[in-house]
Amino acid sequence: MKYLPRFKWVHLTERMNYEQAVHKQRLHTEVSQARKETTFFQNNLNKSEFIKKQVKQAKKAEKALAAKSDSDA
């Protein structure tokens, strides 16, 4: 190991603490981004299911109206 003049243990611990803080921040950012993506996907899925249900109900109502008008005629 090479001798480094004026290098103190404090410098090493500061560097290690900094790297650990950066790592924690990066993980926090990644988890936050994953949570946002999951929420976005789930919201779109819920909207899709809601729209499909509305379309199905509209078709059912249209068929009922057509059947009613056919029976009236």
BABAKOL-657940 format. One line per field, with one value per residue: residue number from 1; x, y, z of N, C-alpha, C in turn. Coordinates in Angstrom, 1 decimal. Layout:
pos [NUM / ...];
n.xx [X / ...];
n.yy [Y / ...];
n.zz [Z / ...];
ca.xx [X / ...];
ca.yy [Y / ...];
ca.zz [Z / ...];
c.xx [X / ...];
c.yy [Y / ...];
c.zz [Z / ...];
END
This chain:
pos [1 / 2 / 3 / 4 / 5 / 6 / 7 / 8 / 9 / 10 / 11 / 12 / 13 / 14 / 15 / 16 / 17 / 18 / 19 / 20 / 21 / 22 / 23 / 24 / 25 / 26 / 27 / 28 / 29 / 30 / 31 / 32 / 33 / 34 / 35 / 36 / 37 / 38 / 39 / 40 / 41 / 42 / 43 / 44 / 45 / 46 / 47 / 48 / 49 / 50 / 51 / 52 / 53 / 54 / 55 / 56 / 57 / 58 / 59 / 60 / 61 / 62 / 63 / 64 / 65 / 66 / 67 / 68 / 69 / 70 / 71 / 72 / 73];
n.xx [0.8 / 0.5 / 2.0 / 0.3 / 0.8 / -0.3 / -2.8 / -5.7 / -7.6 / -10.1 / -10.7 / -11.1 / -13.3 / -15.2 / -15.4 / -16.5 / -18.9 / -20.1 / -20.4 / -22.1 / -24.4 / -25.0 / -25.6 / -27.9 / -29.6 / -29.8 / -31.1 / -33.5 / -34.5 / -34.9 / -36.8 / -38.9 / -39.4 / -40.2 / -42.5 / -44.1 / -44.4 / -45.7 / -48.1 / -49.1 / -49.5 / -51.4 / -53.5 / -54.2 / -55.0 / -57.2 / -58.8 / -59.2 / -60.6 / -62.9 / -63.9 / -64.3 / -66.4 / -68.3 / -68.8 / -69.8 / -72.1 / -73.5 / -73.8 / -75.5 / -77.7 / -78.4 / -79.1 / -81.3 / -83.0 / -83.4 / -84.6 / -86.9 / -88.1 / -88.5 / -90.4 / -92.5 / -93.2];
n.yy [-1.2 / 2.2 / 5.0 / 7.8 / 11.1 / 13.4 / 12.3 / 11.5 / 9.4 / 10.4 / 11.5 / 9.2 / 8.1 / 10.1 / 10.0 / 7.4 / 7.7 / 9.6 / 8.2 / 6.1 / 7.7 / 8.7 / 6.3 / 5.4 / 7.5 / 7.1 / 4.6 / 5.2 / 7.0 / 5.3 / 3.4 / 5.2 / 6.0 / 3.5 / 3.0 / 5.1 / 4.4 / 2.0 / 2.8 / 4.5 / 2.6 / 0.9 / 2.8 / 3.3 / 0.7 / 0.4 / 2.5 / 1.5 / -0.9 / 0.3 / 1.8 / -0.3 / -1.6 / 0.4 / 0.6 / -2.0 / -1.9 / 0.1 / -1.1 / -3.2 / -1.8 / -0.6 / -2.8 / -3.7 / -1.5 / -1.7 / -4.2 / -3.6 / -1.6 / -3.2 / -5.0 / -3.3 / -2.5];
n.zz [0.0 / -0.8 / 0.7 / 1.7 / 2.0 / 4.5 / 4.5 / 6.2 / 8.5 / 8.7 / 6.2 / 4.7 / 6.0 / 5.6 / 2.8 / 2.5 / 3.9 / 2.3 / -0.1 / 0.7 / 1.3 / -1.2 / -2.5 / -1.0 / -1.7 / -4.4 / -4.5 / -3.2 / -5.1 / -7.3 / -6.3 / -5.8 / -8.5 / -9.6 / -8.1 / -9.0 / -11.7 / -11.4 / -10.2 / -12.2 / -14.2 / -13.0 / -12.6 / -15.3 / -16.1 / -14.5 / -15.6 / -18.2 / -17.7 / -16.6 / -18.8 / -20.7 / -19.3 / -19.4 / -22.1 / -22.6 / -21.1 / -22.5 / -25.0 / -24.2 / -23.3 / -25.7 / -27.2 / -25.7 / -26.1 / -28.9 / -29.0 / -27.6 / -29.3 / -31.6 / -30.6 / -30.2 / -32.7];
ca.xx [0.0 / 1.3 / 1.8 / -0.3 / 1.1 / -1.4 / -4.1 / -6.2 / -8.7 / -11.3 / -10.9 / -11.6 / -14.6 / -16.0 / -15.7 / -17.4 / -20.2 / -20.7 / -20.8 / -23.3 / -25.5 / -25.3 / -26.2 / -29.2 / -30.4 / -30.1 / -32.1 / -34.7 / -35.0 / -35.3 / -38.0 / -39.9 / -39.8 / -40.9 / -43.8 / -44.8 / -44.7 / -46.7 / -49.3 / -49.6 / -50.0 / -52.6 / -54.6 / -54.6 / -55.7 / -58.6 / -59.6 / -59.5 / -61.7 / -64.1 / -64.3 / -64.9 / -67.7 / -69.3 / -69.1 / -70.6 / -73.5 / -74.1 / -74.3 / -76.6 / -78.9 / -78.8 / -79.9 / -82.6 / -83.8 / -83.7 / -85.6 / -88.2 / -88.7 / -88.9 / -91.6 / -93.5 / -93.6];
ca.yy [0.0 / 3.4 / 6.0 / 9.1 / 12.2 / 14.3 / 11.6 / 11.1 / 8.5 / 11.2 / 11.6 / 7.9 / 7.9 / 11.1 / 9.4 / 6.2 / 8.2 / 10.2 / 7.1 / 5.5 / 8.6 / 8.7 / 5.0 / 5.5 / 8.4 / 6.5 / 3.6 / 5.9 / 7.5 / 4.1 / 2.9 / 6.2 / 5.9 / 2.2 / 3.2 / 6.0 / 3.6 / 1.0 / 3.6 / 4.9 / 1.4 / 0.5 / 3.7 / 3.0 / -0.5 / 0.7 / 3.3 / 0.6 / -1.7 / 1.1 / 2.1 / -1.6 / -1.8 / 1.4 / 0.2 / -3.2 / -1.5 / 0.9 / -2.1 / -3.9 / -0.8 / -0.4 / -4.0 / -3.6 / -0.5 / -2.2 / -5.2 / -2.9 / -1.0 / -4.3 / -5.6 / -2.3 / -2.3];
ca.zz [0.0 / -0.9 / 1.8 / 1.2 / 2.9 / 4.9 / 4.4 / 7.5 / 8.5 / 8.5 / 4.8 / 4.2 / 6.5 / 4.9 / 1.5 / 2.7 / 4.3 / 1.1 / -1.1 / 1.3 / 1.2 / -2.6 / -2.8 / -0.4 / -2.5 / -5.7 / -4.2 / -2.9 / -6.4 / -8.1 / -5.7 / -6.1 / -9.9 / -9.8 / -7.5 / -9.9 / -12.9 / -11.0 / -10.0 / -13.5 / -14.9 / -12.3 / -13.0 / -16.7 / -16.1 / -13.9 / -16.6 / -19.3 / -17.2 / -16.5 / -20.2 / -21.2 / -18.6 / -19.9 / -23.5 / -22.5 / -20.7 / -23.6 / -26.0 / -23.6 / -23.3 / -27.1 / -27.6 / -25.0 / -26.8 / -30.2 / -28.8 / -27.3 / -30.5 / -32.4 / -30.1 / -30.3 / -34.1];
c.xx [0.9 / 1.0 / 1.3 / -0.1 / -0.2 / -2.8 / -4.5 / -7.4 / -10.0 / -11.7 / -11.6 / -13.0 / -15.6 / -16.4 / -16.7 / -18.8 / -20.9 / -21.2 / -22.0 / -24.5 / -26.0 / -26.1 / -27.7 / -30.1 / -30.8 / -31.2 / -33.4 / -35.4 / -35.6 / -36.6 / -39.1 / -40.4 / -40.6 / -42.3 / -44.7 / -45.3 / -45.8 / -48.1 / -49.9 / -50.2 / -51.3 / -53.8 / -55.1 / -55.4 / -57.1 / -59.4 / -60.0 / -60.7 / -63.0 / -64.7 / -65.0 / -66.3 / -68.7 / -69.7 / -70.1 / -72.0 / -74.2 / -74.6 / -75.5 / -77.9 / -79.4 / -79.6 / -81.2 / -83.6 / -84.3 / -84.8 / -87.0 / -88.9 / -89.2 / -90.3 / -92.8 / -94.0 / -94.3];
c.yy [1.2 / 4.4 / 7.3 / 10.2 / 13.0 / 13.6 / 11.1 / 10.1 / 9.2 / 11.3 / 10.4 / 7.8 / 8.9 / 10.5 / 8.3 / 6.7 / 8.8 / 9.2 / 6.4 / 6.4 / 8.6 / 7.4 / 4.9 / 6.4 / 7.8 / 5.4 / 4.2 / 6.4 / 6.4 / 3.6 / 3.9 / 6.1 / 4.6 / 2.4 / 4.1 / 5.2 / 2.6 / 1.7 / 4.0 / 3.7 / 0.9 / 1.5 / 3.5 / 1.8 / -0.3 / 1.5 / 2.4 / -0.3 / -0.9 / 1.4 / 0.8 / -1.8 / -0.9 / 1.0 / -1.0 / -2.8 / -0.7 / -0.1 / -2.8 / -3.0 / -0.6 / -1.6 / -4.1 / -2.7 / -1.0 / -3.3 / -4.6 / -2.3 / -2.0 / -4.9 / -4.6 / -2.2 / -3.4];
c.zz [0.0 / 0.2 / 1.1 / 2.2 / 3.2 / 4.7 / 5.7 / 7.4 / 8.3 / 7.1 / 4.2 / 4.7 / 5.9 / 3.5 / 1.6 / 3.0 / 3.1 / 0.1 / -0.6 / 1.1 / -0.3 / -3.0 / -2.2 / -1.3 / -3.8 / -5.6 / -4.0 / -4.2 / -7.3 / -7.6 / -5.9 / -7.5 / -10.2 / -9.2 / -8.4 / -11.1 / -12.5 / -10.8 / -11.3 / -14.3 / -14.3 / -12.6 / -14.4 / -16.8 / -15.6 / -14.9 / -17.7 / -18.9 / -17.1 / -17.9 / -20.8 / -20.6 / -19.2 / -21.3 / -23.5 / -22.1 / -21.8 / -24.7 / -25.5 / -23.7 / -24.8 / -27.6 / -27.0 / -25.7 / -28.1 / -30.0 / -28.4 / -28.5 / -31.5 / -31.9 / -30.2 / -31.7 / -34.7];
END
